[in-house]
Amino acid sequence: MRYAIVVEKAENNYSAYVPDLPGCIATGCTIEETEREIREAIEFHIEGLIEGGLSVPQPASIVQYIEIAA
């Protein structure tokens, strides 16, 4: 599966979340570290859903950039 992630710059690090998996978050000192951590978090989150007998949400979020004149 291919899930969209959102990476945000925080004051001293980066954080990421998965819109299609509420509660699935990760942090890291760099973007690369944050991406590694969110990948592991997604896998762990899905394993927990399956073990709990819950359905795994299908990826549905769409990510696009919109350019505007500012």
HTML snippet that shows the backbone in 3Dmol.js (N, CA, C, O; Angstrom):
<script src="https://3Dmol.org/build/3Dmol-min.js"></script>
<div id="view" style="width:600px;height:400px;position:relative"></div>
<script>
const pdb = `
ATOM      1  N   MET A   1       0.835  -1.180   0.000  1.00  0.00           N
ATOM      2  CA  MET A   1       0.000   0.000   0.000  1.00  0.00           C
ATOM      3  C   MET A   1       0.879   1.243   0.000  1.00  0.00           C
ATOM      4  O   MET A   1       2.040   1.203   0.408  1.00  0.00           O
ATOM      5  N   ARG A   2       0.316   2.321  -0.456  1.00  0.00           N
ATOM      6  CA  ARG A   2       1.061   3.582  -0.537  1.00  0.00           C
ATOM      7  C   ARG A   2       0.240   4.669   0.157  1.00  0.00           C
ATOM      8  O   ARG A   2      -0.777   5.126  -0.364  1.00  0.00           O
ATOM      9  N   TYR A   3       0.701   5.074   1.345  1.00  0.00           N
ATOM     10  CA  TYR A   3      -0.002   6.085   2.137  1.00  0.00           C
ATOM     11  C   TYR A   3       0.666   7.445   1.978  1.00  0.00           C
ATOM     12  O   TYR A   3       1.891   7.542   1.905  1.00  0.00           O
ATOM     13  N   ALA A   4      -0.144   8.481   1.925  1.00  0.00           N
ATOM     14  CA  ALA A   4       0.373   9.849   1.935  1.00  0.00           C
ATOM     15  C   ALA A   4       0.810  10.184   3.351  1.00  0.00           C
ATOM     16  O   ALA A   4       0.148   9.806   4.317  1.00  0.00           O
ATOM     17  N   ILE A   5       1.923  10.893   3.473  1.00  0.00           N
ATOM     18  CA  ILE A   5       2.365  11.386   4.773  1.00  0.00           C
ATOM     19  C   ILE A   5       2.513  12.905   4.686  1.00  0.00           C
ATOM     20  O   ILE A   5       2.731  13.464   3.610  1.00  0.00           O
ATOM     21  N   VAL A   6       2.392  13.548   5.823  1.00  0.00           N
ATOM     22  CA  VAL A   6       2.621  14.989   5.924  1.00  0.00           C
ATOM     23  C   VAL A   6       3.784  15.178   6.880  1.00  0.00           C
ATOM     24  O   VAL A   6       3.743  14.714   8.019  1.00  0.00           O
ATOM     25  N   VAL A   7       4.817  15.858   6.417  1.00  0.00           N
ATOM     26  CA  VAL A   7       5.986  16.162   7.248  1.00  0.00           C
ATOM     27  C   VAL A   7       5.974  17.652   7.529  1.00  0.00           C
ATOM     28  O   VAL A   7       5.871  18.471   6.615  1.00  0.00           O
ATOM     29  N   GLU A   8       6.081  17.992   8.804  1.00  0.00           N
ATOM     30  CA  GLU A   8       6.064  19.396   9.206  1.00  0.00           C
ATOM     31  C   GLU A   8       7.330  19.730   9.988  1.00  0.00           C
ATOM     32  O   GLU A   8       7.836  18.914  10.759  1.00  0.00           O
ATOM     33  N   LYS A   9       7.822  20.927   9.777  1.00  0.00           N
ATOM     34  CA  LYS A   9       8.971  21.420  10.544  1.00  0.00           C
ATOM     35  C   LYS A   9       8.458  21.933  11.875  1.00  0.00           C
ATOM     36  O   LYS A   9       7.562  22.775  11.924  1.00  0.00           O
ATOM     37  N   ALA A  10       9.028  21.425  12.948  1.00  0.00           N
ATOM     38  CA  ALA A  10       8.718  21.906  14.289  1.00  0.00           C
ATOM     39  C   ALA A  10       9.868  22.818  14.716  1.00  0.00           C
ATOM     40  O   ALA A  10      10.766  23.094  13.921  1.00  0.00           O
ATOM     41  N   GLU A  11       9.847  23.275  15.936  1.00  0.00           N
ATOM     42  CA  GLU A  11      10.886  24.206  16.385  1.00  0.00           C
ATOM     43  C   GLU A  11      12.276  23.586  16.340  1.00  0.00           C
ATOM     44  O   GLU A  11      13.219  24.213  15.857  1.00  0.00           O
ATOM     45  N   ASN A  12      12.410  22.352  16.842  1.00  0.00           N
ATOM     46  CA  ASN A  12      13.731  21.720  16.927  1.00  0.00           C
ATOM     47  C   ASN A  12      13.844  20.403  16.176  1.00  0.00           C
ATOM     48  O   ASN A  12      14.888  19.754  16.235  1.00  0.00           O
ATOM     49  N   ASN A  13      12.802  19.997  15.476  1.00  0.00           N
ATOM     50  CA  ASN A  13      12.830  18.724  14.765  1.00  0.00           C
ATOM     51  C   ASN A  13      11.756  18.726  13.683  1.00  0.00           C
ATOM     52  O   ASN A  13      11.245  19.780  13.303  1.00  0.00           O
ATOM     53  N   TYR A  14      11.427  17.553  13.200  1.00  0.00           N
ATOM     54  CA  TYR A  14      10.360  17.369  12.224  1.00  0.00           C
ATOM     55  C   TYR A  14       9.361  16.376  12.787  1.00  0.00           C
ATOM     56  O   TYR A  14       9.711  15.517  13.596  1.00  0.00           O
ATOM     57  N   SER A  15       8.122  16.498  12.356  1.00  0.00           N
ATOM     58  CA  SER A  15       7.107  15.521  12.745  1.00  0.00           C
ATOM     59  C   SER A  15       6.351  15.116  11.490  1.00  0.00           C
ATOM     60  O   SER A  15       6.302  15.859  10.510  1.00  0.00           O
ATOM     61  N   ALA A  16       5.765  13.930  11.536  1.00  0.00           N
ATOM     62  CA  ALA A  16       5.013  13.426  10.395  1.00  0.00           C
ATOM     63  C   ALA A  16       3.763  12.721  10.893  1.00  0.00           C
ATOM     64  O   ALA A  16       3.728  12.175  11.996  1.00  0.00           O
ATOM     65  N   TYR A  17       2.736  12.747  10.049  1.00  0.00           N
ATOM     66  CA  TYR A  17       1.525  11.987  10.342  1.00  0.00           C
ATOM     67  C   TYR A  17       0.939  11.458   9.042  1.00  0.00           C
ATOM     68  O   TYR A  17       1.307  11.887   7.948  1.00  0.00           O
ATOM     69  N   VAL A  18       0.015  10.512   9.194  1.00  0.00           N
ATOM     70  CA  VAL A  18      -0.613   9.851   8.059  1.00  0.00           C
ATOM     71  C   VAL A  18      -2.101  10.167   8.096  1.00  0.00           C
ATOM     72  O   VAL A  18      -2.804   9.659   8.969  1.00  0.00           O
ATOM     73  N   PRO A  19      -2.609  10.991   7.174  1.00  0.00           N
ATOM     74  CA  PRO A  19      -4.025  11.370   7.217  1.00  0.00           C
ATOM     75  C   PRO A  19      -4.989  10.176   7.217  1.00  0.00           C
ATOM     76  O   PRO A  19      -6.057  10.243   7.825  1.00  0.00           O
ATOM     77  N   ASP A  20      -4.621   9.102   6.547  1.00  0.00           N
ATOM     78  CA  ASP A  20      -5.508   7.946   6.456  1.00  0.00           C
ATOM     79  C   ASP A  20      -5.397   6.991   7.640  1.00  0.00           C
ATOM     80  O   ASP A  20      -6.170   6.037   7.737  1.00  0.00           O
ATOM     81  N   LEU A  21      -4.444   7.234   8.543  1.00  0.00           N
ATOM     82  CA  LEU A  21      -4.267   6.384   9.724  1.00  0.00           C
ATOM     83  C   LEU A  21      -4.236   7.271  10.966  1.00  0.00           C
ATOM     84  O   LEU A  21      -3.159   7.566  11.485  1.00  0.00           O
ATOM     85  N   PRO A  22      -5.392   7.696  11.443  1.00  0.00           N
ATOM     86  CA  PRO A  22      -5.432   8.593  12.605  1.00  0.00           C
ATOM     87  C   PRO A  22      -4.628   8.041  13.780  1.00  0.00           C
ATOM     88  O   PRO A  22      -4.755   6.873  14.149  1.00  0.00           O
ATOM     89  N   GLY A  23      -3.800   8.910  14.356  1.00  0.00           N
ATOM     90  CA  GLY A  23      -2.973   8.520  15.490  1.00  0.00           C
ATOM     91  C   GLY A  23      -1.610   7.997  15.107  1.00  0.00           C
ATOM     92  O   GLY A  23      -0.781   7.746  15.982  1.00  0.00           O
ATOM     93  N   CYS A  24      -1.355   7.825  13.827  1.00  0.00           N
ATOM     94  CA  CYS A  24      -0.063   7.322  13.363  1.00  0.00           C
ATOM     95  C   CYS A  24       0.852   8.517  13.130  1.00  0.00           C
ATOM     96  O   CYS A  24       0.694   9.257  12.159  1.00  0.00           O
ATOM     97  N   ILE A  25       1.818   8.696  14.042  1.00  0.00           N
ATOM     98  CA  ILE A  25       2.708   9.848  13.996  1.00  0.00           C
ATOM     99  C   ILE A  25       4.147   9.419  14.256  1.00  0.00           C
ATOM    100  O   ILE A  25       4.395   8.325  14.763  1.00  0.00           O
ATOM    101  N   ALA A  26       5.084  10.279  13.909  1.00  0.00           N
ATOM    102  CA  ALA A  26       6.502  10.033  14.179  1.00  0.00           C
ATOM    103  C   ALA A  26       7.234  11.364  14.189  1.00  0.00           C
ATOM    104  O   ALA A  26       6.753  12.362  13.653  1.00  0.00           O
ATOM    105  N   THR A  27       8.404  11.359  14.808  1.00  0.00           N
ATOM    106  CA  THR A  27       9.257  12.548  14.818  1.00  0.00           C
ATOM    107  C   THR A  27      10.690  12.144  14.505  1.00  0.00           C
ATOM    108  O   THR A  27      11.056  10.972  14.597  1.00  0.00           O
ATOM    109  N   GLY A  28      11.493  13.134  14.133  1.00  0.00           N
ATOM    110  CA  GLY A  28      12.902  12.900  13.877  1.00  0.00           C
ATOM    111  C   GLY A  28      13.655  14.213  13.806  1.00  0.00           C
ATOM    112  O   GLY A  28      13.057  15.282  13.680  1.00  0.00           O
ATOM    113  N   CYS A  29      14.962  14.123  13.887  1.00  0.00           N
ATOM    114  CA  CYS A  29      15.806  15.316  13.841  1.00  0.00           C
ATOM    115  C   CYS A  29      15.962  15.851  12.423  1.00  0.00           C
ATOM    116  O   CYS A  29      16.185  17.046  12.227  1.00  0.00           O
ATOM    117  N   THR A  30      15.845  14.959  11.427  1.00  0.00           N
ATOM    118  CA  THR A  30      15.960  15.353  10.029  1.00  0.00           C
ATOM    119  C   THR A  30      14.740  14.834   9.268  1.00  0.00           C
ATOM    120  O   THR A  30      13.989  14.005   9.783  1.00  0.00           O
ATOM    121  N   ILE A  31      14.548  15.314   8.062  1.00  0.00           N
ATOM    122  CA  ILE A  31      13.454  14.805   7.231  1.00  0.00           C
ATOM    123  C   ILE A  31      13.657  13.320   6.956  1.00  0.00           C
ATOM    124  O   ILE A  31      12.710  12.536   7.020  1.00  0.00           O
ATOM    125  N   GLU A  32      14.884  12.941   6.652  1.00  0.00           N
ATOM    126  CA  GLU A  32      15.177  11.541   6.341  1.00  0.00           C
ATOM    127  C   GLU A  32      14.866  10.636   7.532  1.00  0.00           C
ATOM    128  O   GLU A  32      14.258   9.578   7.373  1.00  0.00           O
ATOM    129  N   GLU A  33      15.283  11.054   8.714  1.00  0.00           N
ATOM    130  CA  GLU A  33      15.008  10.260   9.914  1.00  0.00           C
ATOM    131  C   GLU A  33      13.500  10.181  10.161  1.00  0.00           C
ATOM    132  O   GLU A  33      12.982   9.126  10.525  1.00  0.00           O
ATOM    133  N   THR A  34      12.812  11.280   9.966  1.00  0.00           N
ATOM    134  CA  THR A  34      11.363  11.311  10.172  1.00  0.00           C
ATOM    135  C   THR A  34      10.665  10.377   9.199  1.00  0.00           C
ATOM    136  O   THR A  34       9.719   9.688   9.579  1.00  0.00           O
ATOM    137  N   GLU A  35      11.112  10.341   7.955  1.00  0.00           N
ATOM    138  CA  GLU A  35      10.529   9.430   6.974  1.00  0.00           C
ATOM    139  C   GLU A  35      10.766   7.976   7.364  1.00  0.00           C
ATOM    140  O   GLU A  35       9.864   7.150   7.219  1.00  0.00           O
ATOM    141  N   ARG A  36      11.956   7.643   7.855  1.00  0.00           N
ATOM    142  CA  ARG A  36      12.222   6.276   8.326  1.00  0.00           C
ATOM    143  C   ARG A  36      11.304   5.924   9.499  1.00  0.00           C
ATOM    144  O   ARG A  36      10.740   4.832   9.555  1.00  0.00           O
ATOM    145  N   GLU A  37      11.168   6.866  10.430  1.00  0.00           N
ATOM    146  CA  GLU A  37      10.348   6.627  11.613  1.00  0.00           C
ATOM    147  C   GLU A  37       8.870   6.480  11.272  1.00  0.00           C
ATOM    148  O   GLU A  37       8.187   5.644  11.863  1.00  0.00           O
ATOM    149  N   ILE A  38       8.363   7.273  10.334  1.00  0.00           N
ATOM    150  CA  ILE A  38       6.941   7.175   9.984  1.00  0.00           C
ATOM    151  C   ILE A  38       6.689   5.874   9.227  1.00  0.00           C
ATOM    152  O   ILE A  38       5.615   5.286   9.356  1.00  0.00           O
ATOM    153  N   ARG A  39       7.649   5.422   8.451  1.00  0.00           N
ATOM    154  CA  ARG A  39       7.502   4.127   7.766  1.00  0.00           C
ATOM    155  C   ARG A  39       7.336   3.014   8.802  1.00  0.00           C
ATOM    156  O   ARG A  39       6.451   2.167   8.676  1.00  0.00           O
ATOM    157  N   GLU A  40       8.186   3.020   9.819  1.00  0.00           N
ATOM    158  CA  GLU A  40       8.073   2.022  10.892  1.00  0.00           C
ATOM    159  C   GLU A  40       6.761   2.183  11.648  1.00  0.00           C
ATOM    160  O   GLU A  40       6.131   1.193  12.018  1.00  0.00           O
ATOM    161  N   ALA A  41       6.348   3.423  11.878  1.00  0.00           N
ATOM    162  CA  ALA A  41       5.098   3.684  12.600  1.00  0.00           C
ATOM    163  C   ALA A  41       3.899   3.159  11.813  1.00  0.00           C
ATOM    164  O   ALA A  41       2.969   2.604  12.398  1.00  0.00           O
ATOM    165  N   ILE A  42       3.915   3.329  10.500  1.00  0.00           N
ATOM    166  CA  ILE A  42       2.830   2.820   9.660  1.00  0.00           C
ATOM    167  C   ILE A  42       2.748   1.300   9.773  1.00  0.00           C
ATOM    168  O   ILE A  42       1.667   0.746   9.971  1.00  0.00           O
ATOM    169  N   GLU A  43       3.885   0.632   9.649  1.00  0.00           N
ATOM    170  CA  GLU A  43       3.903  -0.826   9.754  1.00  0.00           C
ATOM    171  C   GLU A  43       3.384  -1.280  11.117  1.00  0.00           C
ATOM    172  O   GLU A  43       2.573  -2.202  11.196  1.00  0.00           O
ATOM    173  N   PHE A  44       3.840  -0.649  12.173  1.00  0.00           N
ATOM    174  CA  PHE A  44       3.416  -0.983  13.533  1.00  0.00           C
ATOM    175  C   PHE A  44       1.920  -0.720  13.708  1.00  0.00           C
ATOM    176  O   PHE A  44       1.209  -1.528  14.305  1.00  0.00           O
ATOM    177  N   HIS A  45       1.452   0.404  13.189  1.00  0.00           N
ATOM    178  CA  HIS A  45       0.043   0.788  13.295  1.00  0.00           C
ATOM    179  C   HIS A  45      -0.848  -0.250  12.601  1.00  0.00           C
ATOM    180  O   HIS A  45      -1.863  -0.673  13.154  1.00  0.00           O
ATOM    181  N   ILE A  46      -0.466  -0.648  11.405  1.00  0.00           N
ATOM    182  CA  ILE A  46      -1.247  -1.629  10.652  1.00  0.00           C
ATOM    183  C   ILE A  46      -1.239  -2.977  11.361  1.00  0.00           C
ATOM    184  O   ILE A  46      -2.275  -3.638  11.435  1.00  0.00           O
ATOM    185  N   GLU A  47      -0.086  -3.397  11.886  1.00  0.00           N
ATOM    186  CA  GLU A  47      -0.017  -4.649  12.640  1.00  0.00           C
ATOM    187  C   GLU A  47      -0.974  -4.618  13.832  1.00  0.00           C
ATOM    188  O   GLU A  47      -1.653  -5.603  14.121  1.00  0.00           O
ATOM    189  N   GLY A  48      -1.017  -3.481  14.515  1.00  0.00           N
ATOM    190  CA  GLY A  48      -1.906  -3.335  15.667  1.00  0.00           C
ATOM    191  C   GLY A  48      -3.368  -3.414  15.272  1.00  0.00           C
ATOM    192  O   GLY A  48      -4.171  -4.028  15.975  1.00  0.00           O
ATOM    193  N   LEU A  49      -3.720  -2.796  14.150  1.00  0.00           N
ATOM    194  CA  LEU A  49      -5.097  -2.877  13.671  1.00  0.00           C
ATOM    195  C   LEU A  49      -5.486  -4.319  13.377  1.00  0.00           C
ATOM    196  O   LEU A  49      -6.562  -4.772  13.768  1.00  0.00           O
ATOM    197  N   ILE A  50      -4.614  -5.032  12.692  1.00  0.00           N
ATOM    198  CA  ILE A  50      -4.884  -6.418  12.326  1.00  0.00           C
ATOM    199  C   ILE A  50      -5.010  -7.283  13.581  1.00  0.00           C
ATOM    200  O   ILE A  50      -5.942  -8.077  13.703  1.00  0.00           O
ATOM    201  N   GLU A  51      -4.068  -7.125  14.511  1.00  0.00           N
ATOM    202  CA  GLU A  51      -4.114  -7.905  15.752  1.00  0.00           C
ATOM    203  C   GLU A  51      -5.370  -7.598  16.560  1.00  0.00           C
ATOM    204  O   GLU A  51      -5.891  -8.469  17.257  1.00  0.00           O
ATOM    205  N   GLY A  52      -5.854  -6.370  16.469  1.00  0.00           N
ATOM    206  CA  GLY A  52      -7.054  -5.977  17.186  1.00  0.00           C
ATOM    207  C   GLY A  52      -8.344  -6.335  16.459  1.00  0.00           C
ATOM    208  O   GLY A  52      -9.437  -6.019  16.930  1.00  0.00           O
ATOM    209  N   GLY A  53      -8.215  -6.994  15.313  1.00  0.00           N
ATOM    210  CA  GLY A  53      -9.383  -7.397  14.554  1.00  0.00           C
ATOM    211  C   GLY A  53     -10.074  -6.246  13.846  1.00  0.00           C
ATOM    212  O   GLY A  53     -11.243  -6.351  13.474  1.00  0.00           O
ATOM    213  N   LEU A  54      -9.353  -5.149  13.659  1.00  0.00           N
ATOM    214  CA  LEU A  54      -9.924  -3.969  12.992  1.00  0.00           C
ATOM    215  C   LEU A  54      -9.518  -3.955  11.523  1.00  0.00           C
ATOM    216  O   LEU A  54      -8.515  -4.559  11.143  1.00  0.00           O
ATOM    217  N   SER A  55     -10.290  -3.273  10.715  1.00  0.00           N
ATOM    218  CA  SER A  55      -9.958  -3.183   9.301  1.00  0.00           C
ATOM    219  C   SER A  55      -8.860  -2.144   9.089  1.00  0.00           C
ATOM    220  O   SER A  55      -8.764  -1.159   9.822  1.00  0.00           O
ATOM    221  N   VAL A  56      -8.058  -2.378   8.099  1.00  0.00           N
ATOM    222  CA  VAL A  56      -6.976  -1.464   7.740  1.00  0.00           C
ATOM    223  C   VAL A  56      -7.521  -0.491   6.700  1.00  0.00           C
ATOM    224  O   VAL A  56      -7.943  -0.915   5.624  1.00  0.00           O
ATOM    225  N   PRO A  57      -7.521   0.808   7.002  1.00  0.00           N
ATOM    226  CA  PRO A  57      -8.035   1.778   6.034  1.00  0.00           C
ATOM    227  C   PRO A  57      -7.216   1.782   4.747  1.00  0.00           C
ATOM    228  O   PRO A  57      -5.986   1.751   4.775  1.00  0.00           O
ATOM    229  N   GLN A  58      -7.906   1.819   3.645  1.00  0.00           N
ATOM    230  CA  GLN A  58      -7.233   1.919   2.356  1.00  0.00           C
ATOM    231  C   GLN A  58      -6.733   3.351   2.174  1.00  0.00           C
ATOM    232  O   GLN A  58      -7.387   4.294   2.619  1.00  0.00           O
ATOM    233  N   PRO A  59      -5.589   3.520   1.531  1.00  0.00           N
ATOM    234  CA  PRO A  59      -5.113   4.876   1.249  1.00  0.00           C
ATOM    235  C   PRO A  59      -6.133   5.628   0.406  1.00  0.00           C
ATOM    236  O   PRO A  59      -6.594   5.125  -0.619  1.00  0.00           O
ATOM    237  N   ALA A  60      -6.484   6.834   0.839  1.00  0.00           N
ATOM    238  CA  ALA A  60      -7.475   7.616   0.107  1.00  0.00           C
ATOM    239  C   ALA A  60      -7.068   9.081  -0.054  1.00  0.00           C
ATOM    240  O   ALA A  60      -7.619   9.786  -0.900  1.00  0.00           O
ATOM    241  N   SER A  61      -6.122   9.538   0.740  1.00  0.00           N
ATOM    242  CA  SER A  61      -5.720  10.942   0.679  1.00  0.00           C
ATOM    243  C   SER A  61      -4.983  11.237  -0.615  1.00  0.00           C
ATOM    244  O   SER A  61      -4.240  10.404  -1.135  1.00  0.00           O
ATOM    245  N   ILE A  62      -5.203  12.429  -1.117  1.00  0.00           N
ATOM    246  CA  ILE A  62      -4.540  12.895  -2.333  1.00  0.00           C
ATOM    247  C   ILE A  62      -3.664  14.081  -1.951  1.00  0.00           C
ATOM    248  O   ILE A  62      -4.112  15.000  -1.265  1.00  0.00           O
ATOM    249  N   VAL A  63      -2.428  14.052  -2.395  1.00  0.00           N
ATOM    250  CA  VAL A  63      -1.495  15.132  -2.091  1.00  0.00           C
ATOM    251  C   VAL A  63      -1.201  15.897  -3.374  1.00  0.00           C
ATOM    252  O   VAL A  63      -0.799  15.315  -4.382  1.00  0.00           O
ATOM    253  N   GLN A  64      -1.407  17.202  -3.322  1.00  0.00           N
ATOM    254  CA  GLN A  64      -1.102  18.051  -4.456  1.00  0.00           C
ATOM    255  C   GLN A  64      -0.553  19.371  -3.942  1.00  0.00           C
ATOM    256  O   GLN A  64      -0.854  19.800  -2.828  1.00  0.00           O
ATOM    257  N   TYR A  65       0.240  19.989  -4.759  1.00  0.00           N
ATOM    258  CA  TYR A  65       0.702  21.334  -4.469  1.00  0.00           C
ATOM    259  C   TYR A  65      -0.020  22.285  -5.409  1.00  0.00           C
ATOM    260  O   TYR A  65      -0.227  21.976  -6.583  1.00  0.00           O
ATOM    261  N   ILE A  66      -0.400  23.436  -4.888  1.00  0.00           N
ATOM    262  CA  ILE A  66      -1.054  24.440  -5.710  1.00  0.00           C
ATOM    263  C   ILE A  66      -0.179  25.683  -5.677  1.00  0.00           C
ATOM    264  O   ILE A  66       0.150  26.198  -4.608  1.00  0.00           O
ATOM    265  N   GLU A  67       0.190  26.153  -6.844  1.00  0.00           N
ATOM    266  CA  GLU A  67       1.042  27.335  -6.940  1.00  0.00           C
ATOM    267  C   GLU A  67       0.174  28.589  -7.036  1.00  0.00           C
ATOM    268  O   GLU A  67      -0.784  28.648  -7.808  1.00  0.00           O
ATOM    269  N   ILE A  68       0.534  29.579  -6.237  1.00  0.00           N
ATOM    270  CA  ILE A  68      -0.175  30.863  -6.275  1.00  0.00           C
ATOM    271  C   ILE A  68       0.850  31.986  -6.351  1.00  0.00           C
ATOM    272  O   ILE A  68       1.998  31.819  -5.938  1.00  0.00           O
ATOM    273  N   ALA A  69       0.437  33.107  -6.870  1.00  0.00           N
ATOM    274  CA  ALA A  69       1.312  34.266  -6.897  1.00  0.00           C
ATOM    275  C   ALA A  69       1.176  34.971  -5.543  1.00  0.00           C
ATOM    276  O   ALA A  69       0.076  35.309  -5.107  1.00  0.00           O
ATOM    277  N   ALA A  70       2.311  35.178  -4.902  1.00  0.00           N
ATOM    278  CA  ALA A  70       2.260  35.845  -3.591  1.00  0.00           C
ATOM    279  C   ALA A  70       3.258  36.972  -3.557  1.00  0.00           C
ATOM    280  O   ALA A  70       3.377  37.662  -2.544  1.00  0.00           O
TER     281      ALA A  70
END
`;
const viewer = $3Dmol.createViewer("view");
viewer.addModel(pdb, "pdb");
viewer.setStyle({}, {cartoon: {color: "spectrum"}});
viewer.zoomTo();
viewer.render();
</script>
